[in-house]
Amino acid sequence: MKHPDVASVPATLAALHVDPEAGLTHAEVDTRRKEHGYNEVAEQRGHPVLMVLGKFWGVSAWMLELIMVLSIVLRKYSGFAVVSALLVVNAV
């Protein structure tokens, strides 16, 4: 079953005015690059601090954070230290 928004290869080649046997001339490539730019996707990088903080968001991090809270409530500070170290190592 074809998706209604998906064009066939021959239809796409015809719409782009491309001969699959000959390809594009260098002049046509230059013209299309000037009009549309290079065929690339710009890498979007987030702020480094937000990327590190993002490592502390998720199911495994939440479980470790819950264990840290329980360790403090139960006054098990050595367990808190160990789990804190695990959380930081997991983030790195």
KOLGU-4560 file (N, C-alpha, C; in nm, 3 decimals, padded with zeros to 5 digits):
<recs>
<n_xx: 00.084 n_yy: -00.118 n_zz: 00.000 ca_xx: 00.000 ca_yy: 00.000 ca_zz: 00.000 c_xx: 00.089 c_yy: 00.124 c_zz: 00.000 mol: A seq: 1 type: MET>
<n_xx: 00.065 n_yy: 00.215 n_zz: -00.092 ca_xx: 00.144 ca_yy: 00.336 ca_zz: -00.102 c_xx: 00.081 c_yy: 00.446 c_zz: -00.018 mol: A seq: 2 type: LYS>
<n_xx: 00.169 n_yy: 00.524 n_zz: 00.041 ca_xx: 00.125 ca_yy: 00.641 ca_zz: 00.116 c_xx: 00.089 c_yy: 00.749 c_zz: 00.013 mol: A seq: 3 type: HIS>
<n_xx: -00.021 n_yy: 00.821 n_zz: 00.032 ca_xx: -00.064 ca_yy: 00.917 ca_zz: -00.070 c_xx: 00.033 c_yy: 01.034 c_zz: -00.090 mol: A seq: 4 type: PRO>
<n_xx: 00.117 n_yy: 01.065 n_zz: 00.008 ca_xx: 00.208 ca_yy: 01.179 ca_zz: -00.004 c_xx: 00.345 c_yy: 01.139 c_zz: -00.058 mol: A seq: 5 type: ASP>
<n_xx: 00.366 n_yy: 01.011 n_zz: -00.087 ca_xx: 00.496 ca_yy: 00.964 ca_zz: -00.133 c_xx: 00.493 c_yy: 00.951 c_zz: -00.285 mol: A seq: 6 type: VAL>
<n_xx: 00.584 n_yy: 01.021 n_zz: -00.353 ca_xx: 00.592 ca_yy: 01.017 ca_zz: -00.498 c_xx: 00.682 c_yy: 00.903 c_zz: -00.541 mol: A seq: 7 type: ALA>
<n_xx: 00.657 n_yy: 00.849 n_zz: -00.659 ca_xx: 00.742 ca_yy: 00.744 ca_zz: -00.712 c_xx: 00.875 c_yy: 00.806 c_zz: -00.756 mol: A seq: 8 type: SER>
<n_xx: 00.975 n_yy: 00.722 n_zz: -00.775 ca_xx: 01.106 ca_yy: 00.770 ca_zz: -00.819 c_xx: 01.095 c_yy: 00.837 c_zz: -00.955 mol: A seq: 9 type: VAL>
<n_xx: 01.030 n_yy: 00.775 n_zz: -01.055 ca_xx: 01.020 ca_yy: 00.843 ca_zz: -01.184 c_xx: 00.948 c_yy: 00.978 c_zz: -01.174 mol: A seq: 10 type: PRO>
<n_xx: 00.844 n_yy: 00.986 n_zz: -01.093 ca_xx: 00.771 ca_yy: 01.112 ca_zz: -01.078 c_xx: 00.859 c_yy: 01.218 c_zz: -01.012 mol: A seq: 11 type: ALA>
<n_xx: 00.938 n_yy: 01.177 n_zz: -00.915 ca_xx: 01.028 ca_yy: 01.271 ca_zz: -00.847 c_xx: 01.135 c_yy: 01.321 c_zz: -00.943 mol: A seq: 12 type: THR>
<n_xx: 01.194 n_yy: 01.230 n_zz: -01.020 ca_xx: 01.296 ca_yy: 01.270 ca_zz: -01.119 c_xx: 01.238 c_yy: 01.366 c_zz: -01.221 mol: A seq: 13 type: LEU>
<n_xx: 01.115 n_yy: 01.340 n_zz: -01.265 ca_xx: 01.051 ca_yy: 01.428 ca_zz: -01.363 c_xx: 01.024 c_yy: 01.565 c_zz: -01.302 mol: A seq: 14 type: ALA>
<n_xx: 00.978 n_yy: 01.567 n_zz: -01.178 ca_xx: 00.948 ca_yy: 01.695 ca_zz: -01.113 c_xx: 01.074 c_yy: 01.778 c_zz: -01.092 mol: A seq: 15 type: ALA>
<n_xx: 01.187 n_yy: 01.710 n_zz: -01.070 ca_xx: 01.314 ca_yy: 01.781 ca_zz: -01.050 c_xx: 01.391 c_yy: 01.804 c_zz: -01.179 mol: A seq: 16 type: LEU>
<n_xx: 01.335 n_yy: 01.758 n_zz: -01.289 ca_xx: 01.399 ca_yy: 01.773 ca_zz: -01.421 c_xx: 01.538 c_yy: 01.710 c_zz: -01.422 mol: A seq: 17 type: HIS>
<n_xx: 01.544 n_yy: 01.584 n_zz: -01.382 ca_xx: 01.672 ca_yy: 01.512 ca_zz: -01.375 c_xx: 01.664 c_yy: 01.387 c_zz: -01.462 mol: A seq: 18 type: VAL>
<n_xx: 01.765 n_yy: 01.367 n_zz: -01.543 ca_xx: 01.778 ca_yy: 01.245 ca_zz: -01.622 c_xx: 01.864 c_yy: 01.149 c_zz: -01.540 mol: A seq: 19 type: ASP>
<n_xx: 01.809 n_yy: 01.035 n_zz: -01.497 ca_xx: 01.887 ca_yy: 00.945 ca_zz: -01.412 c_xx: 02.010 c_yy: 00.886 c_zz: -01.480 mol: A seq: 20 type: PRO>
<n_xx: 02.010 n_yy: 00.882 n_zz: -01.611 ca_xx: 02.125 ca_yy: 00.829 ca_zz: -01.684 c_xx: 02.239 c_yy: 00.931 c_zz: -01.692 mol: A seq: 21 type: GLU>
<n_xx: 02.203 n_yy: 01.056 n_zz: -01.715 ca_xx: 02.305 ca_yy: 01.160 ca_zz: -01.735 c_xx: 02.336 c_yy: 01.237 c_zz: -01.607 mol: A seq: 22 type: ALA>
<n_xx: 02.240 n_yy: 01.246 n_zz: -01.516 ca_xx: 02.261 ca_yy: 01.326 ca_zz: -01.395 c_xx: 02.250 c_yy: 01.474 c_zz: -01.425 mol: A seq: 23 type: GLY>
<n_xx: 02.314 n_yy: 01.554 n_zz: -01.343 ca_xx: 02.311 ca_yy: 01.698 ca_zz: -01.359 c_xx: 02.445 c_yy: 01.748 c_zz: -01.413 mol: A seq: 24 type: LEU>
<n_xx: 02.439 n_yy: 01.854 n_zz: -01.490 ca_xx: 02.563 ca_yy: 01.916 ca_zz: -01.535 c_xx: 02.620 c_yy: 01.997 c_zz: -01.419 mol: A seq: 25 type: THR>
<n_xx: 02.748 n_yy: 02.031 n_zz: -01.430 ca_xx: 02.810 ca_yy: 02.111 ca_zz: -01.325 c_xx: 02.741 c_yy: 02.247 c_zz: -01.311 mol: A seq: 26 type: HIS>
<n_xx: 02.699 n_yy: 02.303 n_zz: -01.423 ca_xx: 02.629 ca_yy: 02.432 ca_zz: -01.419 c_xx: 02.495 c_yy: 02.419 c_zz: -01.346 mol: A seq: 27 type: ALA>
<n_xx: 02.424 n_yy: 02.309 n_zz: -01.371 ca_xx: 02.296 ca_yy: 02.287 ca_zz: -01.303 c_xx: 02.317 c_yy: 02.264 c_zz: -01.153 mol: A seq: 28 type: GLU>
<n_xx: 02.422 n_yy: 02.193 n_zz: -01.118 ca_xx: 02.453 ca_yy: 02.172 ca_zz: -00.976 c_xx: 02.479 c_yy: 02.307 c_zz: -00.909 mol: A seq: 29 type: VAL>
<n_xx: 02.560 n_yy: 02.392 n_zz: -00.973 ca_xx: 02.589 ca_yy: 02.524 ca_zz: -00.916 c_xx: 02.463 c_yy: 02.608 c_zz: -00.902 mol: A seq: 30 type: ASP>
<n_xx: 02.378 n_yy: 02.603 n_zz: -01.004 ca_xx: 02.252 ca_yy: 02.679 ca_zz: -01.000 c_xx: 02.165 c_yy: 02.631 c_zz: -00.885 mol: A seq: 31 type: THR>
<n_xx: 02.151 n_yy: 02.500 n_zz: -00.871 ca_xx: 02.066 ca_yy: 02.446 ca_zz: -00.764 c_xx: 02.125 c_yy: 02.472 c_zz: -00.626 mol: A seq: 32 type: ARG>
<n_xx: 02.258 n_yy: 02.469 n_zz: -00.614 ca_xx: 02.321 ca_yy: 02.500 ca_zz: -00.485 c_xx: 02.297 c_yy: 02.646 c_zz: -00.447 mol: A seq: 33 type: ARG>
<n_xx: 02.304 n_yy: 02.735 n_zz: -00.546 ca_xx: 02.279 ca_yy: 02.876 ca_zz: -00.517 c_xx: 02.134 c_yy: 02.898 c_zz: -00.476 mol: A seq: 34 type: LYS>
<n_xx: 02.044 n_yy: 02.824 n_zz: -00.538 ca_xx: 01.900 ca_yy: 02.841 ca_zz: -00.512 c_xx: 01.858 c_yy: 02.774 c_zz: -00.381 mol: A seq: 35 type: GLU>
<n_xx: 01.907 n_yy: 02.651 n_zz: -00.357 ca_xx: 01.858 ca_yy: 02.572 ca_zz: -00.244 c_xx: 01.962 c_yy: 02.548 c_zz: -00.135 mol: A seq: 36 type: HIS>
<n_xx: 02.089 n_yy: 02.574 n_zz: -00.164 ca_xx: 02.194 ca_yy: 02.545 ca_zz: -00.066 c_xx: 02.240 c_yy: 02.400 c_zz: -00.077 mol: A seq: 37 type: GLY>
<n_xx: 02.334 n_yy: 02.365 n_zz: 00.007 ca_xx: 02.387 ca_yy: 02.229 ca_zz: 00.007 c_xx: 02.286 c_yy: 02.132 c_zz: 00.067 mol: A seq: 38 type: TYR>
<n_xx: 02.297 n_yy: 02.007 n_zz: 00.030 ca_xx: 02.210 ca_yy: 01.902 ca_zz: 00.082 c_xx: 02.265 c_yy: 01.855 c_zz: 00.216 mol: A seq: 39 type: ASN>
<n_xx: 02.239 n_yy: 01.937 n_zz: 00.318 ca_xx: 02.291 ca_yy: 01.904 ca_zz: 00.450 c_xx: 02.195 c_yy: 01.955 c_zz: 00.556 mol: A seq: 40 type: GLU>
<n_xx: 02.205 n_yy: 01.895 n_zz: 00.671 ca_xx: 02.123 ca_yy: 01.936 ca_zz: 00.784 c_xx: 02.218 c_yy: 01.993 c_zz: 00.888 mol: A seq: 41 type: VAL>
<n_xx: 02.192 n_yy: 02.115 n_zz: 00.931 ca_xx: 02.279 ca_yy: 02.179 ca_zz: 01.030 c_xx: 02.262 c_yy: 02.109 c_zz: 01.164 mol: A seq: 42 type: ALA>
<n_xx: 02.375 n_yy: 02.080 n_zz: 01.226 ca_xx: 02.373 ca_yy: 02.015 ca_zz: 01.357 c_xx: 02.332 c_yy: 02.118 c_zz: 01.460 mol: A seq: 43 type: GLU>
<n_xx: 02.230 n_yy: 02.084 n_zz: 01.536 ca_xx: 02.183 ca_yy: 02.174 ca_zz: 01.640 c_xx: 02.231 c_yy: 02.122 c_zz: 01.774 mol: A seq: 44 type: GLN>
<n_xx: 02.312 n_yy: 02.201 n_zz: 01.837 ca_xx: 02.367 ca_yy: 02.162 ca_zz: 01.966 c_xx: 02.305 c_yy: 02.249 c_zz: 02.072 mol: A seq: 45 type: ARG>
<n_xx: 02.273 n_yy: 02.189 n_zz: 02.183 ca_xx: 02.216 ca_yy: 02.263 ca_zz: 02.294 c_xx: 02.325 c_yy: 02.323 c_zz: 02.381 mol: A seq: 46 type: GLY>
<n_xx: 02.284 n_yy: 02.396 n_zz: 02.479 ca_xx: 02.377 ca_yy: 02.455 ca_zz: 02.574 c_xx: 02.442 c_yy: 02.341 c_zz: 02.654 mol: A seq: 47 type: HIS>
<n_xx: 02.573 n_yy: 02.344 n_zz: 02.674 ca_xx: 02.642 ca_yy: 02.234 ca_zz: 02.743 c_xx: 02.588 c_yy: 02.207 c_zz: 02.883 mol: A seq: 48 type: PRO>
<n_xx: 02.552 n_yy: 02.311 n_zz: 02.956 ca_xx: 02.500 ca_yy: 02.291 ca_zz: 03.091 c_xx: 02.367 c_yy: 02.218 c_zz: 03.086 mol: A seq: 49 type: VAL>
<n_xx: 02.282 n_yy: 02.256 n_zz: 02.990 ca_xx: 02.152 ca_yy: 02.189 ca_zz: 02.977 c_xx: 02.170 c_yy: 02.044 c_zz: 02.932 mol: A seq: 50 type: LEU>
<n_xx: 02.273 n_yy: 02.018 n_zz: 02.852 ca_xx: 02.298 ca_yy: 01.881 ca_zz: 02.808 c_xx: 02.339 c_yy: 01.795 c_zz: 02.927 mol: A seq: 51 type: MET>
<n_xx: 02.421 n_yy: 01.848 n_zz: 03.017 ca_xx: 02.463 ca_yy: 01.773 ca_zz: 03.136 c_xx: 02.344 c_yy: 01.754 c_zz: 03.229 mol: A seq: 52 type: VAL>
<n_xx: 02.266 n_yy: 01.858 n_zz: 03.250 ca_xx: 02.149 ca_yy: 01.846 ca_zz: 03.337 c_xx: 02.048 c_yy: 01.746 c_zz: 03.281 mol: A seq: 53 type: LEU>
<n_xx: 02.042 n_yy: 01.736 n_zz: 03.149 ca_xx: 01.952 ca_yy: 01.639 ca_zz: 03.086 c_xx: 01.986 c_yy: 01.495 c_zz: 03.121 mol: A seq: 54 type: GLY>
<n_xx: 02.112 n_yy: 01.471 n_zz: 03.157 ca_xx: 02.153 ca_yy: 01.335 ca_zz: 03.196 c_xx: 02.092 c_yy: 01.294 c_zz: 03.329 mol: A seq: 55 type: LYS>
<n_xx: 02.045 n_yy: 01.391 n_zz: 03.408 ca_xx: 01.983 ca_yy: 01.362 ca_zz: 03.536 c_xx: 01.832 c_yy: 01.351 c_zz: 03.524 mol: A seq: 56 type: PHE>
<n_xx: 01.782 n_yy: 01.343 n_zz: 03.400 ca_xx: 01.638 ca_yy: 01.335 ca_zz: 03.377 c_xx: 01.609 c_yy: 01.205 c_zz: 03.303 mol: A seq: 57 type: TRP>
<n_xx: 01.538 n_yy: 01.117 n_zz: 03.367 ca_xx: 01.503 ca_yy: 00.990 ca_zz: 03.307 c_xx: 01.477 c_yy: 00.887 c_zz: 03.415 mol: A seq: 58 type: GLY>
<n_xx: 01.426 n_yy: 00.773 n_zz: 03.377 ca_xx: 01.384 ca_yy: 00.672 ca_zz: 03.473 c_xx: 01.500 c_yy: 00.624 c_zz: 03.559 mol: A seq: 59 type: VAL>
<n_xx: 01.614 n_yy: 00.591 n_zz: 03.499 ca_xx: 01.727 ca_yy: 00.540 ca_zz: 03.578 c_xx: 01.779 c_yy: 00.648 c_zz: 03.672 mol: A seq: 60 type: SER>
<n_xx: 01.787 n_yy: 00.772 n_zz: 03.626 ca_xx: 01.832 ca_yy: 00.880 ca_zz: 03.713 c_xx: 01.733 c_yy: 00.904 c_zz: 03.825 mol: A seq: 61 type: ALA>
<n_xx: 01.604 n_yy: 00.898 n_zz: 03.794 ca_xx: 01.502 ca_yy: 00.918 ca_zz: 03.898 c_xx: 01.511 c_yy: 00.812 c_zz: 04.006 mol: A seq: 62 type: TRP>
<n_xx: 01.537 n_yy: 00.687 n_zz: 03.966 ca_xx: 01.550 ca_yy: 00.581 ca_zz: 04.067 c_xx: 01.669 c_yy: 00.609 c_zz: 04.158 mol: A seq: 63 type: MET>
<n_xx: 01.781 n_yy: 00.648 n_zz: 04.100 ca_xx: 01.898 ca_yy: 00.679 ca_zz: 04.182 c_xx: 01.872 c_yy: 00.800 c_zz: 04.271 mol: A seq: 64 type: LEU>
<n_xx: 01.803 n_yy: 00.900 n_zz: 04.220 ca_xx: 01.771 ca_yy: 01.018 ca_zz: 04.301 c_xx: 01.676 c_yy: 00.983 c_zz: 04.415 mol: A seq: 65 type: GLU>
<n_xx: 01.581 n_yy: 00.893 n_zz: 04.391 ca_xx: 01.491 ca_yy: 00.848 ca_zz: 04.497 c_xx: 01.569 c_yy: 00.773 c_zz: 04.604 mol: A seq: 66 type: LEU>
<n_xx: 01.661 n_yy: 00.690 n_zz: 04.563 ca_xx: 01.745 ca_yy: 00.618 ca_zz: 04.659 c_xx: 01.826 c_yy: 00.718 c_zz: 04.741 mol: A seq: 67 type: ILE>
<n_xx: 01.875 n_yy: 00.824 n_zz: 04.679 ca_xx: 01.950 ca_yy: 00.927 ca_zz: 04.752 c_xx: 01.862 c_yy: 00.993 c_zz: 04.858 mol: A seq: 68 type: MET>
<n_xx: 01.739 n_yy: 01.026 n_zz: 04.821 ca_xx: 01.647 ca_yy: 01.089 ca_zz: 04.916 c_xx: 01.618 c_yy: 00.992 c_zz: 05.031 mol: A seq: 69 type: VAL>
<n_xx: 01.592 n_yy: 00.866 n_zz: 04.999 ca_xx: 01.565 ca_yy: 00.768 ca_zz: 05.103 c_xx: 01.687 c_yy: 00.746 c_zz: 05.192 mol: A seq: 70 type: LEU>
<n_xx: 01.805 n_yy: 00.752 n_zz: 05.135 ca_xx: 01.927 ca_yy: 00.736 ca_zz: 05.214 c_xx: 01.942 c_yy: 00.849 c_zz: 05.315 mol: A seq: 71 type: SER>
<n_xx: 01.909 n_yy: 00.970 n_zz: 05.275 ca_xx: 01.917 ca_yy: 01.083 ca_zz: 05.368 c_xx: 01.811 c_yy: 01.069 c_zz: 05.476 mol: A seq: 72 type: ILE>
<n_xx: 01.688 n_yy: 01.032 n_zz: 05.437 ca_xx: 01.579 ca_yy: 01.016 ca_zz: 05.535 c_xx: 01.615 c_yy: 00.909 c_zz: 05.637 mol: A seq: 73 type: VAL>
<n_xx: 01.676 n_yy: 00.801 n_zz: 05.590 ca_xx: 01.713 ca_yy: 00.690 ca_zz: 05.680 c_xx: 01.850 c_yy: 00.710 c_zz: 05.744 mol: A seq: 74 type: LEU>
<n_xx: 01.912 n_yy: 00.823 n_zz: 05.718 ca_xx: 02.044 ca_yy: 00.858 ca_zz: 05.772 c_xx: 02.152 c_yy: 00.757 c_zz: 05.736 mol: A seq: 75 type: ARG>
<n_xx: 02.144 n_yy: 00.708 n_zz: 05.613 ca_xx: 02.246 ca_yy: 00.617 ca_zz: 05.559 c_xx: 02.334 c_yy: 00.699 c_zz: 05.465 mol: A seq: 76 type: LYS>
<n_xx: 02.423 n_yy: 00.777 n_zz: 05.524 ca_xx: 02.501 ca_yy: 00.873 ca_zz: 05.445 c_xx: 02.603 c_yy: 00.806 c_zz: 05.355 mol: A seq: 77 type: TYR>
<n_xx: 02.652 n_yy: 00.689 n_zz: 05.396 ca_xx: 02.747 ca_yy: 00.619 ca_zz: 05.308 c_xx: 02.675 c_yy: 00.571 c_zz: 05.182 mol: A seq: 78 type: SER>
<n_xx: 02.552 n_yy: 00.524 n_zz: 05.198 ca_xx: 02.471 ca_yy: 00.484 ca_zz: 05.081 c_xx: 02.442 c_yy: 00.604 c_zz: 04.992 mol: A seq: 79 type: GLY>
<n_xx: 02.415 n_yy: 00.719 n_zz: 05.056 ca_xx: 02.392 ca_yy: 00.842 ca_zz: 04.980 c_xx: 02.514 c_yy: 00.877 c_zz: 04.897 mol: A seq: 80 type: PHE>
<n_xx: 02.633 n_yy: 00.866 n_zz: 04.957 ca_xx: 02.756 ca_yy: 00.900 ca_zz: 04.887 c_xx: 02.781 c_yy: 00.806 c_zz: 04.769 mol: A seq: 81 type: ALA>
<n_xx: 02.757 n_yy: 00.677 n_zz: 04.791 ca_xx: 02.780 ca_yy: 00.579 ca_zz: 04.684 c_xx: 02.683 c_yy: 00.603 c_zz: 04.569 mol: A seq: 82 type: VAL>
<n_xx: 02.556 n_yy: 00.622 n_zz: 04.599 ca_xx: 02.456 ca_yy: 00.642 ca_zz: 04.494 c_xx: 02.479 c_yy: 00.775 c_zz: 04.424 mol: A seq: 83 type: VAL>
<n_xx: 02.521 n_yy: 00.878 n_zz: 04.497 ca_xx: 02.554 ca_yy: 01.007 ca_zz: 04.434 c_xx: 02.667 c_yy: 00.990 c_zz: 04.334 mol: A seq: 84 type: SER>
<n_xx: 02.769 n_yy: 00.912 n_zz: 04.376 ca_xx: 02.881 ca_yy: 00.887 ca_zz: 04.284 c_xx: 02.834 c_yy: 00.811 c_zz: 04.160 mol: A seq: 85 type: ALA>
<n_xx: 02.745 n_yy: 00.712 n_zz: 04.179 ca_xx: 02.690 ca_yy: 00.637 ca_zz: 04.066 c_xx: 02.613 c_yy: 00.728 c_zz: 03.971 mol: A seq: 86 type: LEU>
<n_xx: 02.537 n_yy: 00.820 n_zz: 04.028 ca_xx: 02.458 ca_yy: 00.912 ca_zz: 03.945 c_xx: 02.549 c_yy: 01.003 c_zz: 03.864 mol: A seq: 87 type: LEU>
<n_xx: 02.656 n_yy: 01.051 n_zz: 03.925 ca_xx: 02.749 ca_yy: 01.139 ca_zz: 03.853 c_xx: 02.822 c_yy: 01.059 c_zz: 03.744 mol: A seq: 88 type: VAL>
<n_xx: 02.867 n_yy: 00.937 n_zz: 03.777 ca_xx: 02.935 ca_yy: 00.853 ca_zz: 03.677 c_xx: 02.840 c_yy: 00.823 c_zz: 03.563 mol: A seq: 89 type: VAL>
<n_xx: 02.713 n_yy: 00.795 n_zz: 03.593 ca_xx: 02.614 ca_yy: 00.769 ca_zz: 03.489 c_xx: 02.597 c_yy: 00.891 c_zz: 03.398 mol: A seq: 90 type: ASN>
<n_xx: 02.598 n_yy: 01.010 n_zz: 03.457 ca_xx: 02.582 ca_yy: 01.133 ca_zz: 03.379 c_xx: 02.703 c_yy: 01.160 c_zz: 03.290 mol: A seq: 91 type: ALA>
<n_xx: 02.821 n_yy: 01.127 n_zz: 03.341 ca_xx: 02.943 ca_yy: 01.152 ca_zz: 03.263 c_xx: 02.951 c_yy: 01.051 c_zz: 03.152 mol: A seq: 92 type: VAL>
</recs>
